[in-house]
Amino acid sequence: MGRKLLTEHINVEGINTFDVYRKHGGYRSVEKALKTMTPDEVTEEVKKSGLRGRGGAGFPAGMKWGFLAKPEGVPRYLVCNADESEPGTFKDRQLMTKLPHLLIEGMITGSYALGARTSYIYIRGELLYVLRILEKAIAEAYAAGFLGENILGSGYSLDLHVHPGGGAYICGEETALLESLEGKRGNPRNKPPFPAVQGLYARPTVVNNVETIAAVPIIVNEGGDEYAKIGVGKSTGTKLISACGHLNKPGIYEIELGLPVEEFIYSDEYCGGIWKGRDLKAVVAGGSSVPILPKELILKTAAGENRLMTYESLSDGGFVTGTMLGSGGFIAMDETTCIVKNTWNFSRFYHHESCGQCSPCREGTGWMEKVLHRLEHGHGSMHDIDLLVSVAKQIEGNTICPLGEAAAWPVAAAVRHFRHEFEWHVTSPKEATVPGAAYRGAAVLA
């Protein structure tokens, strides 16, 4: 059984209330930071921990904090990105629902480190029930003196607000989030300037994911060096994985980074194998925006080494034979899965959620959806398969924000690894369009 840092007390009755959370060691990091550490010392512990952003990009959190501009007399902000909208990812809402005070504690400690006197939690618009939970927990923290003026007599003050978005996936991109938080349309900004220099209200801002901020109290309490001992190499600590799809035990798992992918899928401690005794066909390891991998490449690298649940191991081989850990949205697909239909479904999502600001993304996502629709419904041609790859290449690297890549990478990877299945949809449209049909080598499953 791996160590549980974030979810150790998640099933304790009443842990979502201040009193119970406090009895189980809650808010110790705030006391330690405000009474015994300088802001720079808190930042240094986060740097030493090796904590990487848990929202998808995997950028070192301490380094990101270190980039924050600190001009005299200018306010700074810490903004929590709780706009969890990546298909296949549902871990952050559990943290906020069951452990709201852990996030609030992380916001206080992180805000102190960054010198922020006002901070925000930007939450996905559909999660209004979670917003109410957070608002209640924030009110409890104010009443207990952990928010507001002169926290614990330290001289440090902080106001914390929760802001609901409008339900747009694009607002998961940090600059689009900031635009929305300012009351504007949630379109991504051109960079530079980066948020660390000009973010919210054109002031220095750090934007971090829920899980990233929730790890800060643990790092401050235990020390960055101790946190860094967990995991493998530059993938330190634990990671929440949203496991779904054709698994016997879908759910949210906290794993120590470095766990073999095969163990995560098949062990009784975690996902318990593929449902109904079927074979694994493919996996999307980090949410819908990362490349899909077939069974042989998700369990082993191209060099034949065990694939591990780390940023480095999953990306081994680049996009030719690798993928990304991303947000930890782990989607398993069994042998009955139609890859063409699955890819078309992803493309429908990205076409719908494109903000339309960049022509390659606005037009390209629409073209990919149309071409995939043709292939899935028996009207495609061999030229369409090459057209998909061409459109994906023209989107990649030509947009303001990563949504273009998020739409292009899954399509390109699906064609790369399952081209034979796309060709089957062209050569055998009657068989391919039978409801429930899926391709597996020379056999058709229906």
C-alpha positions in Angstrom: 0.0 0.0 0.0 1.5 3.3 -1.1 1.7 6.4 1.2 -1.4 8.6 1.3 -0.5 12.3 1.8 -3.5 14.1 0.4 -6.2 11.6 1.2 -5.0 10.1 4.5 -8.0 11.5 6.4 -10.5 11.7 3.5 -12.9 9.2 4.9 -13.0 10.6 8.5 -16.5 11.6 9.4 -16.9 15.3 9.4 -13.4 16.0 8.0 -15.0 18.7 5.8 -15.7 20.8 8.9 -13.1 23.1 10.5 -13.3 21.4 14.0 -12.7 17.9 12.8 -10.1 19.0 10.2 -8.3 20.9 13.0 -8.3 17.9 15.3 -6.5 15.9 12.6 -3.6 18.3 12.3 -5.3 20.9 10.0 -3.8 24.4 9.6 -0.5 23.4 11.2 1.3 24.6 8.1 -0.2 28.1 8.5 1.0 28.2 12.1 4.4 27.0 11.2 4.8 29.3 8.2 3.5 32.5 9.8 5.2 32.0 13.1 8.6 30.5 12.2 9.3 31.0 8.5 9.8 33.8 6.1 7.8 33.9 2.8 11.0 33.0 0.9 11.7 30.0 3.2 8.2 28.6 2.4 9.0 29.0 -1.3 12.3 27.3 -0.9 10.7 24.3 0.7 8.3 24.0 -2.2 11.3 24.2 -4.6 13.2 21.5 -2.7 10.1 19.2 -2.7 10.2 19.0 -6.5 6.4 19.4 -6.6 5.2 19.7 -10.2 2.0 21.2 -11.3 -0.8 18.6 -11.0 -3.1 20.3 -13.5 -1.5 18.9 -16.6 1.6 20.8 -17.6 3.8 19.3 -14.8 5.9 22.5 -14.5 7.9 22.7 -11.2 5.6 24.7 -8.8 8.5 26.2 -6.7 10.2 27.5 -9.9 6.9 29.0 -11.0 6.6 30.8 -7.6 10.1 32.0 -8.0 9.2 33.8 -11.2 6.7 36.0 -9.5 7.6 39.7 -9.9 7.6 41.6 -6.6 7.6 45.3 -7.3 7.2 47.5 -4.2 3.7 48.7 -3.5 2.0 46.5 -6.1 -0.5 43.8 -5.1 0.1 40.2 -6.0 -2.4 37.4 -6.3 -2.6 33.6 -5.9 -5.3 32.1 -8.0 -6.4 28.5 -7.7 -7.5 26.8 -11.0 -10.4 24.7 -9.9 -11.9 24.7 -13.5 -11.6 20.9 -13.8 -13.1 20.3 -17.2 -10.7 17.8 -18.9 -12.7 14.7 -20.0 -11.6 11.8 -17.9 -10.4 13.9 -15.0 -12.5 14.3 -11.8 -10.0 14.3 -8.9 -10.1 17.9 -7.9 -13.8 18.0 -7.2 -13.3 15.2 -4.7 -10.6 17.1 -2.8 -12.8 20.2 -2.7 -15.9 18.3 -1.7 -14.4 16.1 1.1 -11.3 18.1 2.1 -12.2 21.8 1.5 -10.0 23.0 4.4 -6.9 21.3 2.9 -7.3 23.5 -0.1 -7.9 26.6 2.0 -4.9 25.8 4.2 -2.8 25.5 1.0 -4.2 28.8 -0.3 -3.3 30.6 3.0 0.2 29.2 3.2 0.9 29.7 -0.5 -0.5 33.3 -0.4 1.8 34.1 2.5 4.8 32.8 0.5 3.9 34.9 -2.5 3.0 38.0 -0.5 -0.6 37.9 -1.7 -3.2 39.7 0.4 -6.2 38.7 -1.8 -6.5 35.3 -3.4 -9.1 33.5 -5.5 -10.4 30.0 -6.2 -11.9 29.9 -9.7 -14.2 27.0 -9.9 -15.9 25.3 -12.8 -19.4 26.8 -13.3 -21.2 23.4 -13.2 -19.8 22.7 -9.7 -22.1 25.1 -7.7 -22.6 22.5 -5.0 -18.8 22.4 -4.5 -18.8 26.2 -4.4 -21.2 26.1 -1.5 -19.0 23.7 0.4 -16.0 25.9 -0.2 -17.9 29.0 0.9 -19.0 27.4 4.1 -15.4 26.2 4.9 -14.0 29.7 4.1 -16.5 31.2 6.5 -15.3 28.7 9.2 -11.7 29.7 8.5 -12.6 33.4 8.9 -14.4 32.7 12.2 -11.4 30.8 13.5 -9.0 33.6 12.7 -7.2 31.8 9.9 -8.4 34.3 7.3 -9.0 38.0 7.5 -6.9 40.7 9.3 -3.8 39.9 11.3 -4.0 36.1 11.0 -2.8 34.5 14.3 -1.4 37.8 15.4 1.3 37.5 12.7 0.6 40.8 11.0 -0.2 39.0 7.8 -3.8 39.4 6.4 -5.5 37.5 3.6 -9.0 37.6 2.0 -10.0 34.6 0.0 -12.9 34.4 -2.5 -14.5 31.7 -4.6 -15.5 32.7 -8.1 -17.7 30.4 -10.4 -16.9 30.3 -14.1 -19.4 30.0 -16.9 -18.6 26.4 -17.7 -16.1 26.9 -20.5 -13.3 24.4 -20.9 -11.1 27.1 -22.3 -11.0 28.8 -18.9 -8.9 26.0 -17.6 -6.1 27.8 -19.5 -4.6 30.2 -17.0 -4.8 33.4 -19.0 -8.3 32.7 -20.1 -9.2 32.0 -16.5 -7.8 35.4 -15.5 -9.8 37.1 -18.3 -12.9 35.4 -17.0 -12.1 36.3 -13.4 -11.9 40.0 -14.5 -15.4 39.7 -15.9 -14.4 39.4 -19.6 -14.9 36.8 -22.2 -12.6 33.8 -21.4 -10.2 34.1 -24.3 -6.5 33.2 -23.8 -4.0 36.0 -23.8 -0.9 36.3 -26.0 2.3 35.7 -24.0 4.5 37.4 -23.0 3.8 39.1 -20.7 3.3 36.0 -18.5 0.9 36.1 -15.5 3.9 36.1 -13.1 4.6 39.7 -14.4 1.1 40.8 -15.5 -1.7 38.5 -14.5 -4.9 39.3 -12.7 -5.7 43.0 -13.1 -2.3 43.3 -14.8 -0.6 42.5 -11.5 1.9 39.7 -10.7 -0.1 36.5 -10.3 0.6 32.8 -9.8 -2.1 30.3 -11.0 -1.9 26.8 -9.6 -4.2 23.7 -9.8 -6.2 22.5 -6.8 -4.1 19.4 -6.2 -0.9 21.4 -6.4 -2.0 23.9 -3.8 -3.4 21.0 -1.6 0.1 19.5 -1.5 1.7 22.7 0.0 0.6 22.2 3.6 2.2 18.7 3.5 5.4 20.0 2.1 5.6 22.8 4.7 4.8 20.4 7.6 7.1 17.6 6.6 9.8 19.6 4.8 10.6 19.7 1.1 13.4 17.2 1.4 11.2 14.6 2.9 8.5 15.1 0.3 11.2 14.7 -2.5 12.1 11.2 -1.1 8.7 9.9 -2.3 8.5 9.1 -6.0 11.2 8.6 -8.7 13.7 11.1 -10.0 12.0 14.4 -10.9 8.5 12.9 -10.4 8.3 13.4 -6.6 5.5 12.9 -4.2 2.1 11.4 -4.7 -0.4 11.9 -7.5 -4.2 11.6 -7.7 -5.4 9.5 -10.6 -8.9 9.6 -12.0 -9.3 6.1 -13.3 -12.3 5.4 -15.5 -13.4 3.4 -18.5 -13.4 -0.4 -18.8 -12.0 -1.2 -15.3 -13.2 -3.4 -12.6 -12.6 -0.7 -10.0 -12.8 2.8 -11.5 -12.3 5.6 -9.1 -9.8 8.1 -7.7 -6.5 6.7 -6.4 -3.6 8.4 -4.7 -0.5 6.7 -5.9 3.2 7.2 -5.2 4.8 8.4 -8.5 6.8 5.5 -9.9 4.1 2.9 -9.6 4.2 0.5 -12.7 1.3 1.1 -15.0 0.7 -2.6 -15.2 0.3 -2.8 -11.4 -2.0 0.2 -11.4 -4.3 -1.4 -14.0 -4.3 -5.0 -12.8 -3.6 -5.1 -9.0 -6.5 -5.5 -6.6 -5.1 -2.5 -4.6 -5.9 -0.3 -7.5 -8.1 -0.8 -10.6 -8.5 -4.6 -10.4 -8.0 -5.4 -14.1 -10.2 -5.0 -17.1 -13.9 -5.6 -16.6 -15.7 -8.8 -17.8 -12.4 -10.6 -18.3 -11.7 -8.7 -21.6 -8.3 -7.7 -23.0 -7.0 -4.2 -22.7 -6.8 -2.4 -26.0 -5.6 1.1 -25.3 -5.2 3.8 -22.6 -5.4 7.5 -22.5 -3.2 8.1 -19.5 -3.6 11.8 -18.7 -6.9 13.1 -19.8 -8.4 13.4 -23.3 -5.8 15.9 -24.5 -2.8 13.4 -24.4 -1.9 10.9 -27.0 -3.6 7.5 -26.8 -1.3 4.4 -26.5 -2.1 0.8 -27.4 -1.7 -1.9 -24.8 1.8 -2.9 -25.8 3.1 0.7 -25.4 1.3 1.7 -22.3 2.6 -1.3 -20.3 6.1 -1.2 -21.8 8.2 1.5 -23.4 9.5 0.9 -26.9 12.8 -0.2 -25.3 10.9 -2.9 -23.4 11.2 -1.4 -20.0 8.2 -1.3 -17.6 6.2 1.9 -18.1 5.9 3.8 -14.8 3.3 6.3 -13.6 5.8 9.2 -13.8 6.1 12.3 -16.0 9.3 10.9 -17.5 8.4 7.3 -18.1 5.1 8.0 -19.7 6.7 10.5 -22.1 9.5 8.1 -22.9 9.8 7.9 -26.7 8.1 11.2 -27.3 4.8 11.2 -29.1 6.0 8.5 -31.4 5.8 5.8 -28.7 5.0 7.8 -25.6 2.3 10.0 -24.1 1.9 12.3 -21.0 0.8 12.0 -17.4 -1.1 15.2 -17.8 -3.9 15.8 -15.3 -4.0 12.1 -14.4 -7.2 11.3 -16.2 -6.6 7.6 -16.8 -9.1 6.2 -19.4 -8.8 2.4 -20.1 -10.4 0.9 -23.2 -11.1 -2.8 -23.7 -11.1 -4.8 -26.9 -14.7 -3.8 -27.8 -13.8 -0.1 -28.1 -14.0 1.5 -31.5 -11.0 3.9 -31.6 -12.5 5.9 -34.5 -15.7 6.5 -32.6 -13.8 7.4 -29.5 -11.6 9.9 -31.4 -14.6 11.4 -33.1 -16.2 11.9 -29.7 -13.1 13.7 -28.4 -13.0 15.9 -31.5 -16.6 16.9 -31.0 -15.7 18.1 -27.6 -12.7 20.2 -28.7 -14.6 21.7 -31.6 -17.4 22.8 -29.3 -15.0 24.2 -26.7 -12.6 26.1 -29.0 -12.9 29.8 -28.2 -12.5 30.6 -31.9 -9.8 33.2 -31.4 -7.2 31.4 -33.5 -8.0 30.3 -37.1 -6.1 27.0 -37.0 -8.0 25.9 -33.9 -11.4 27.4 -34.9 -11.3 25.9 -38.4 -9.1 22.8 -37.7 -11.2 21.4 -34.9 -14.2 21.6 -37.1 -12.5 19.9 -40.0 -11.3 17.1 -37.8 -14.8 16.5 -36.4 -16.3 16.4 -39.9 -13.7 14.0 -41.3 -14.0 11.7 -38.3 -17.8 11.8 -38.6 -17.4 10.7 -42.2 -15.1 7.8 -41.3 -17.2 6.7 -38.3 -20.4 6.7 -40.4 -19.1 4.8 -43.4 -18.6 7.7 -45.8 -14.8 8.2 -45.5 -12.0 7.6 -47.9 -8.3 6.7 -47.5 -7.5 10.4 -48.3 -9.5 11.4 -45.2 -7.1 9.5 -43.0 -4.1 11.5 -44.3 -6.2 14.6 -44.2 -6.7 14.1 -40.5 -2.9 14.0 -39.9 -2.4 17.0 -42.1 -4.9 19.1 -40.3 -3.5 18.1 -36.9 0.0 19.2 -38.0 -1.3 22.5 -39.1 -3.0 23.2 -35.8 -0.1 22.1 -33.6 2.1 25.0 -32.6 0.1 27.6 -34.4 -2.4 28.7 -31.6 -2.2 31.1 -28.7 -3.0 28.5 -26.1 -2.6 24.7 -25.8 -6.2 23.8 -26.7 -5.2 23.4 -30.4 -2.6 20.9 -29.4 -5.1 19.2 -27.0 -7.4 18.7 -30.0 -4.6 17.7 -32.5 -2.5 15.2 -30.4 -5.2 12.6 -29.7 -6.2 12.5 -33.4 -2.6 12.2 -34.7 -1.9 9.5 -32.1 -5.0 7.5 -32.9 -4.1 7.4 -36.6 -0.5 6.6 -35.7 -1.2 3.6 -33.6 -4.5 2.4 -35.0 -4.4 3.3 -38.7 -5.5 -0.2 -39.6 -8.8 0.5 -37.8 -9.3 3.8 -39.7 -8.7 1.9 -42.9 -11.2 -0.8 -41.9 -13.8 1.9 -41.6 -13.1 2.8 -45.2 -12.8 -0.7 -46.7 -15.6 -2.3 -44.7 -18.1 0.5 -43.9 -21.1 -1.9 -43.5 -19.3 -3.9 -40.8 -17.8 -0.8 -39.2 -21.1 1.0 -38.8 -22.9 -1.8 -37.1 -23.8 -0.6 -33.5 -21.3 -1.8 -31.1 -18.8 -3.1 -33.7 -15.1 -2.8 -33.1 -12.0 -3.8 -35.0 -9.4 -6.2 -33.6 -7.0 -7.5 -36.2 -8.9 -9.7 -38.6 -11.8 -10.2 -36.3 -14.8 -8.0 -35.9 -16.5 -7.8 -32.5 -20.1 -6.9 -32.3 
